[in-house]
Amino acid sequence: MIKKYFYNINYAENECDICRMELKYLFGEDIKKKNILSHVNVKMGRSPFLKEKIEIIIRKNSLREIIDEISETNLICESYKVVYVKHDGQTVQYGDRIEAVKAVGTAITGKAEMHNPKIVYGITQIDDKWIFGKYERDDCKWHSHDKKLHSYSNAIGLRLSRALINIAVGNDLSLTIIDPCCGVGTVIIDGLSMGINIKGFEKNKQIARNAKENLSHFGYENVITTSDMRTIKEKFDVAIVDLPYGVFTPITEKEQEEIIETTRKIAEKVIFVTFDNMDEIIEEAGFQIVDKCSISKGNFTRWINICE
């Protein structure tokens, strides 16, 4: 029997489009709600938008049927906790949620432990069905990546960085990634934290030095080369390019075009992050833009272009 999973999704208003794009590459479908039932098992902590997960053990028409099956199968757990998972579109009232948790907890054989249970179970109602299973919540350990030794205000944010990695590889973590303009290494650090084979290039010697110190700070080996991307000889599955726009290092439009053209030689699939709509230049370099969205923060708008 193929397992099924329930996910609770959360994002800020300005993150809606990038969230939907990321989830499309993770789950293979366009998700418009803030929850999803899927056969795809995504490890918690990968996505900045997946907050809770239930690995479904029982799915029934009523809570009573859930409780009966738990009793009939004699579910035994030495130390456990049951939580009710709230979500968008929730119709079960607070008092009923409390009663549901009590009833399910009573049906399990073992010791209920509120603070340090060996396993946490989740119960909720979704699409007129009740589901019960192993519960997991994002522990947000990846938030520590915001505490880099070196950073700058206009760099890609942590949440966008993780989303870009997930868009790049989907669920194939064996793919190789290159960030040829890696700056202080935000994307590199997130890729390494997911166990992905990722490398970076940075031609500015001081910024590259800062990036290497950031990697060392988090315990990662150096995968960053201090060099212009035109020296790259390897071929990668995906490139993620936050196109330089001249804040710290002056850059001309022609140099931006050269970066786009050079990227064509090192990867078949590319994610270009730009501060302007550069469709024409990207397409002139031989790319086809297969997907696109934008994300705004303050006065800045970043365009995310998925190209092949």
C-alpha positions in Angstrom: 0.0 0.0 0.0 1.4 3.4 -1.0 1.7 5.8 1.9 0.0 9.1 1.9 1.0 12.3 3.7 -0.8 15.4 4.9 1.1 18.7 4.9 0.2 22.1 6.4 1.6 25.0 4.4 2.3 28.5 5.6 3.7 31.6 3.8 3.6 35.3 3.9 1.4 37.2 1.5 4.4 38.3 -0.7 5.6 34.6 -0.8 2.5 33.1 -2.4 3.9 32.8 -5.9 7.3 31.4 -5.0 5.7 29.0 -2.5 3.4 27.7 -5.2 6.3 27.3 -7.6 8.4 25.4 -5.1 5.6 23.1 -4.2 4.9 22.4 -7.8 8.4 21.0 -8.2 8.3 19.1 -5.0 4.8 17.5 -5.4 4.3 17.7 -9.2 1.0 19.7 -9.0 -0.2 23.2 -8.7 -1.2 23.7 -5.1 -3.6 26.6 -4.4 -4.6 25.7 -0.8 -2.6 25.9 2.4 -2.6 22.1 2.8 -2.1 19.1 0.6 -2.6 15.3 0.7 0.1 13.6 -1.4 1.9 10.4 -1.9 5.2 12.3 -2.1 7.3 12.2 1.1 9.2 15.4 1.6 11.6 15.6 4.5 10.6 18.2 7.0 13.0 21.1 7.2 13.7 21.2 3.4 11.0 23.6 2.5 10.5 26.9 4.3 6.8 26.6 3.6 6.0 23.1 4.9 5.2 23.5 8.6 3.5 20.3 9.7 3.2 16.7 8.4 1.1 13.7 9.2 2.3 10.3 7.8 -1.2 8.8 7.5 -1.8 5.5 9.2 -5.6 5.6 9.2 -8.1 7.5 7.1 -11.8 7.1 7.8 -15.2 8.8 7.3 -15.5 9.6 11.0 -13.6 10.1 14.2 -15.4 7.1 15.7 -14.0 4.9 13.0 -10.5 6.1 13.6 -10.8 5.4 17.3 -12.3 1.9 16.7 -9.4 0.9 14.3 -6.8 2.1 16.8 -8.4 -0.1 19.4 -8.9 -3.1 17.1 -5.3 -3.0 15.9 -4.1 -2.6 19.5 -1.8 0.3 18.8 0.9 0.2 21.5 3.4 3.0 22.2 5.6 3.3 25.3 5.5 7.1 25.3 3.3 9.2 23.1 1.5 12.5 22.6 -1.6 13.3 20.4 -2.0 16.7 18.8 -4.9 18.1 16.7 -3.6 19.7 13.5 -5.4 22.9 12.6 -5.4 24.1 9.0 -7.1 26.4 6.6 -10.7 25.4 6.0 -11.0 23.9 9.4 -14.6 23.3 10.5 -14.0 21.4 13.8 -14.6 23.7 16.8 -12.0 24.1 19.6 -13.9 22.0 22.2 -14.4 19.2 19.7 -10.7 19.2 18.8 -9.8 18.8 22.5 -12.3 15.9 22.8 -10.9 14.3 19.7 -7.3 14.4 21.1 -8.5 12.9 24.4 -10.5 10.1 22.7 -7.7 9.1 20.4 -5.1 9.2 23.2 -7.3 7.0 25.3 -7.5 4.4 22.5 -3.7 4.0 22.3 -2.1 1.6 24.7 0.8 3.2 26.5 1.8 6.2 28.5 0.7 9.7 27.4 3.7 12.1 27.8 3.2 15.8 27.1 6.8 17.0 27.2 9.2 14.4 25.9 7.2 11.7 24.1 9.0 9.1 22.0 6.4 9.6 19.2 3.8 12.3 18.4 0.6 11.4 16.6 -1.5 13.8 14.7 -5.3 13.8 14.1 -7.3 16.1 11.9 -10.3 16.3 9.5 -9.7 17.2 5.9 -12.0 16.9 2.9 -14.8 15.3 4.9 -12.4 12.6 6.1 -10.6 12.0 9.4 -6.9 11.1 9.3 -4.5 9.8 12.0 -0.8 9.2 11.8 2.7 10.0 12.8 3.1 13.8 13.3 6.2 15.9 12.5 6.8 19.6 12.7 9.5 21.7 11.1 12.1 22.2 13.8 13.3 25.4 12.0 17.0 24.5 12.5 17.7 26.0 9.1 16.9 29.4 10.6 20.4 29.3 12.1 21.8 30.0 8.6 20.6 33.6 9.0 23.4 34.0 11.6 26.2 34.1 9.0 29.5 35.8 9.9 29.2 37.9 6.7 26.1 39.1 4.9 24.7 42.1 3.1 21.2 43.5 3.0 20.3 42.9 -0.6 21.4 39.2 -0.7 18.9 36.5 -1.4 16.9 35.8 1.7 17.1 32.5 3.5 13.5 31.4 2.6 14.0 32.2 -1.0 17.3 30.5 -1.1 15.8 27.2 0.2 12.9 27.5 -2.2 15.4 27.9 -5.1 17.2 24.8 -4.1 14.0 22.8 -4.0 12.9 24.2 -7.4 16.3 23.2 -8.8 16.3 19.6 -7.8 12.7 18.7 -6.9 13.0 15.3 -5.2 16.1 14.2 -7.0 18.8 15.1 -4.5 21.5 13.4 -6.6 21.5 16.4 -9.1 24.5 18.6 -9.1 24.2 22.4 -8.7 26.5 25.3 -9.5 26.1 28.9 -8.2 28.5 30.7 -10.4 28.0 34.1 -8.7 27.6 32.8 -5.2 28.3 36.0 -3.2 28.6 35.2 0.5 27.3 31.7 0.0 23.7 31.7 1.1 22.5 29.3 -1.6 25.6 27.1 -1.1 25.0 26.7 2.6 21.4 25.8 2.1 22.3 23.2 -0.6 25.0 21.6 1.6 22.5 21.5 4.5 20.2 19.3 2.3 23.1 17.0 1.4 23.2 18.3 -2.2 26.3 18.2 -4.4 26.7 22.0 -4.9 29.7 24.2 -5.8 30.1 28.0 -6.0 32.3 30.5 -7.8 32.9 34.1 -6.8 35.3 36.4 -8.6 35.4 39.2 -6.0 38.2 38.0 -3.7 36.9 39.7 -0.5 33.4 38.4 -1.0 34.7 34.9 -1.8 36.8 35.0 1.4 33.7 36.0 3.4 31.7 33.1 1.8 34.4 30.6 2.7 34.4 31.9 6.3 30.6 31.5 6.3 30.9 27.9 5.2 33.5 27.1 7.9 31.3 28.8 10.5 28.6 26.2 9.9 31.0 23.3 9.7 31.0 22.8 5.9 34.1 22.1 3.8 35.0 24.7 1.3 33.3 24.2 -2.1 33.8 27.8 -3.4 36.4 28.8 -6.0 37.7 32.3 -6.1 37.5 32.8 -9.9 35.4 34.2 -12.7 32.6 31.8 -13.9 34.2 31.8 -17.4 36.9 29.5 -16.0 34.3 26.8 -15.1 35.1 23.6 -17.0 32.6 21.2 -15.4 29.0 20.6 -16.5 26.2 20.7 -13.9 22.6 19.6 -13.9 21.3 23.0 -12.6 22.7 26.5 -12.2 21.3 29.0 -9.8 22.3 32.5 -10.8 21.4 35.6 -8.8 22.4 38.0 -11.5 24.7 40.7 -10.2 23.1 44.1 -10.4 26.0 46.4 -9.4 25.4 47.2 -5.7 28.8 46.2 -4.4 30.7 45.5 -7.7 29.9 47.7 -10.7 28.4 45.8 -13.6 27.2 46.7 -17.1 24.3 45.3 -19.0 26.8 43.8 -21.4 28.5 42.0 -18.5 25.1 40.7 -17.3 24.4 39.4 -20.8 27.8 37.6 -20.8 26.9 35.9 -17.5 23.7 34.6 -19.0 25.5 33.4 -22.1 28.3 31.7 -20.2 25.8 29.9 -18.0 24.4 28.2 -21.1 27.7 26.4 -21.3 27.8 25.0 -17.8 24.2 23.8 -17.2 21.2 22.6 -19.1 18.7 23.9 -16.6 19.1 27.4 -15.1 17.3 29.4 -12.5 18.0 33.1 -13.2 17.1 35.6 -10.4 16.9 39.1 -11.8 15.9 42.6 -10.6 14.4 43.4 -14.0 12.3 41.5 -16.5 15.1 40.2 -18.8 13.1 37.7 -20.9 14.4 39.0 -24.2 18.0 38.8 -23.2 17.6 35.3 -21.6 15.8 34.0 -24.7 18.4 35.5 -27.1 21.1 33.5 -25.2 19.3 30.3 -26.3 17.2 29.6 -23.2 13.5 28.8 -23.1 11.7 30.2 -20.0 9.5 27.4 -18.9 8.3 28.9 -15.6 8.3 32.3 -14.0 7.2 34.1 -10.9 8.2 37.2 -8.8 8.7 38.0 -5.1 8.7 41.5 -3.7 10.2 42.9 -0.5 10.0 46.6 0.1 11.0 48.4 -3.0 12.7 45.4 -4.5 11.1 42.8 -6.9 13.0 39.7 -7.8 12.1 37.7 -10.9 12.5 34.0 -10.8 13.0 32.5 -14.2 13.2 28.7 -14.7 15.0 28.1 -18.0 16.1 25.2 -20.1 
